[in-house]
Amino acid sequence: MAGPVWPGTAVCGGLHRQGRDGARPGGGAGSGCLGGAGRRRGRRGRAGLAGGCGKTQLAAHQAGTLRRSRGVDLLAWVAAASRASVLSGYGQAAAKLGLDHAGDGEAVAARFAAWLNGTSRPWLVVLDDLRDAADLDGLWPAGPAGRVLVTAADVAAIPGGPRMRVLVVPGFSTREALNYLSGRLTTDPDQRSGAIGLAGELGGEPAALAQAAAVIASSGIRCRQYRDHFARRRAQLAAGAGPLPAAEVTWRLSAEHAGQLAPQGGTWPQLALAALLDSQAVPGTVFTAAATCQYLNSEGVRGPADPEAAWSAVRALQRAGLLAIDAAGTPPAVWMSPALQAAVRAAAPPDLLHRAARAAADALAQVWPPGQPRSWLAAALRSSAANLRQAAGDALWDAGGCHRLLLAAGHSLEAAGLTGPAVTWWRELAAGSHRVLGPGHPGTVLAGGLLAGALLAAGQTAEALTWFRWVLAGRADVLGPDHPGTIAARVSLGRALVAAGQPGDAVPVLDQATSHSERVRGPSDAGTVAARDEYAAACLAAGKTGEAMRCYQRSLADCERLYGPDHPATLDARLRLAGACLAAGKIRDAVAQHKKVLAGSVPWAPITPARWRPAPPWPPPTTPPGRWATRCTCTSRRAPATNASSAAITPTPWPAAPTWRTPTPPPARPARRSPCSATPSPAASRPCHPATR
């Protein structure tokens, strides 16, 4: 996530923070790294192990230190696990700064980077969990007033540079481990008994220390007792397998303790579900969705698994040191170490992971926010969907096709303007569908069509045309040439050819699509009219203005017959005809059509009651559902000055007729007279159009 980003403030959000002595819950052994660029002031911290050893906490501590010392005026925290997450984070930062954040995600990110490069206000950008340096191509923050802090599990992921300093950090020393345990176990000093031996037994692994401290603090036992439990469990797990890292043992003890903290059960199923999602900021509503509750019921939870019981299981996992919850946001965010996720997936039974994957996909789809592709919630759900697709393998496909979540995530990427990530998403989805379903399956053809559209939007027209042709061939073979899906594929190919600058090749393709549509649907069908308009546009682009005018005139006549002369679709058809006339050099005809468009325009604002009376029932029954329209005729040129009331015309969805409010008749007024005659002017009595107001 990219937030919060507030000018004048520097606050890290969405983190489980424990400062210098803290460690994020997780597991795994090894070493992590912090990379920093910019001015060389600031504290240098130490991190711990890769995948949950405290790198994020150290970055948060550094950011908090700069905030408290007012060393930065603006802070942006960006999840950098993929290019899509970086672009989403930059877009959210640009929006909070008041920059133009509409349009393509790459362009928005470039505007944000340009702002950083040009501002004199001190700033800090934290790129958390960077996994591939290529994800930052063209997006590296730079500027004389700023700093950049990167966390990564692999030093190779951090871009090199003359001003870049990389800190490879090991686990805790014995002294640091003792200080950490003492800082966590403050409620009962007797619990620290045996802390030295426990610190030595855990080997300074920050993740193991965090999980052990969580169990000791929430259970009331002493360090010596936990060490005895740890030694016995390690011996059991290591039988025939050799020595194990401490965190490989402590997370299992924490999982058992979480089950004791939640007597109703559900902790292990919730842990398996969390292991399949994103490691950073999973919206808490995913763990309480209806699909999750149904999944918990199927896993033998004692009693009905309602949202409250499901969240209680998540809280138990937090108390046991396996998850972190940021309750400051709405909804709260849940964090889990990537290394711990991998360990849980390796230990969980395959059938449980399969059920958890399906439940997670259903839950993500249920909580997906409609119409908010650039929000933090949508970005977080997209990241979880990407992790789930990678971790679940083929579990998200069945005989009917891929899970609807995979389609929702791809459409969300496109709606957010993330064209590059959208191409990658659809490409991987098409490859997975081809592998699981086969090349001729409708789901595979659908994925290919979505990939073709994304490639076209990204400007990769050559490859887009290849995929459009493949989709057309697949649908023609399976569905036949006259199937609506085949006709739609042919129209898409023609449109892509026009966009690629090949209108001459598009004309026969769209002519064939129009012919098939007329034969199957009829010449006046809305789909046929749309196909004919595409054909006319291709003709116009190819210089065949006469053919384009003929098609537009026919479409205009069909629209007038279907919808009426003042319908928006009819006005659009008239505008297209005017453009064709203008391209053909027929200026008078183009002007005449534009005048008719202006004369047919209907205002949507509330109007005075004396000016309007309802027309006969309209639109006709043939009007497609889901559209809106109003129609009125004018009864006088000017409303009486004494009438201050107004009647709003409320559009009604078709096919129902508009609902009209009967206005109160205005006071009588002398008829308007012509300045050249003593008799009333004909203009005073004939209906006038709103465009003449």
Order of alpha helices (4+ residues) and beta strands (2+ residues): beta-alpha-beta-alpha-alpha-beta-beta-beta-alpha-alpha-alpha-alpha-alpha-alpha-beta-alpha-alpha-beta-beta-alpha-alpha-alpha-beta-beta-alpha-alpha-alpha-alpha-alpha-alpha-alpha-alpha-alpha-alpha-beta-beta-alpha
